Amino acid sequence: MIFNLLYSDLPMNVTIGLMILQLFCVVLALTVHEYAHGYAASKLGDPTAGLQGRLTLNPLAHIDPVGFLMMLLVGFGWAKPVPVNIRLMKNPKKGLAITSLAGPGINLCVALVCGIAVGALDQFGYNPFQLFLEMGFSDSVSPMAVLSYTLYMMVLLNVGLALFNLIPIPPLDGSNVLVSFLPNTVAAKYLRIRYYTRYIFGGIMLISVLADRITLFYYLDQIIWFPFEWLRETLSSAFINLGELIFSFI
């Protein structure tokens, strides 16, 4: 993400502009994700998020510095978890699953809407990468080109955030969904994985950092991230293609 811009041949003012666009997209994706968790929990009878000031679209209430940095660097990450008390819900396990799915679900909905918009703009001659063409041949860029690129980034980031959080490793959302279907004794043992989560993701990030320097780590990195990248690209392309298909008849 940001690293790709820093190592590009773009002028510094252009690089800064693109970084600001990416920052905006990252903040928005993380904010709606956490707000959706809190909103779903409140609708299911748990007011904890609202009482702790987390039922808001104010990004400052949700941003986790490390997760935010990860979104910038590699396109996935996390925010501060919204506090949820499933004991206040009528059906705790069902409530846990719904609340956990709300975050990734809203990210996929945002990605779908933005993807359709990107496809529509492409039909009218505003490809997401038109922005870079205009930068190379003109001293100014059109607002529509900036909009198309921003929407494209929203698709990639929201799909990436949704998929990453659906990985069933505690404390990600996917683990909570899985726990809601497990017997209590099995769930308790499974959740012990959370004590090793920092080491798991730390090891994955170390492999990614060394991938550019050591061939073995490059192949390990490809094996680890290929399913994730394939799914992200497939879903993102599907959303954009849907927009192109819809507006091709206009």
Sequence and secondary structure as in RCSB ss.txt:
>XXXX:A:sequence
MIFNLLYSDLPMNVTIGLMILQLFCVVLALTVHEYAHGYAASKLGDPTAGLQGRLTLNPLAHIDPVGFLMMLLVG
FGWAKPVPVNIRLMKNPKKGLAITSLAGPGINLCVALVCGIAVGALDQFGYNPFQLFLEMGFSDSVSPMAVLSYT
LYMMVLLNVGLALFNLIPIPPLDGSNVLVSFLPNTVAAKYLRIRYYTRYIFGGIMLISVLADRITLFYYLDQIIW
FPFEWLRETLSSAFINLGELIFSFI
>XXXX:A:secstr
 HHHHHTSSS HHHHHHHHHHHHHHHHHHHHHHHHHHHHHHHHTT  HHHHTT SS  GGGT  HHHHHHHHHHS
          GGGSSSHHHHHHHHHHHHHHHHHHHHHHHHHHHHHHHHTT  TTHHHHHHHH SS  HHHHHHHH
HHHHHHHHHHHHHHHTSSSTTSHHHHHHHTTS HHHHHHHGGGGGGHHHHHHHHHHHHHHTTT HHHHHHHHHHH
HHHHHHHHHHHHHHHHHHHHHHTT 
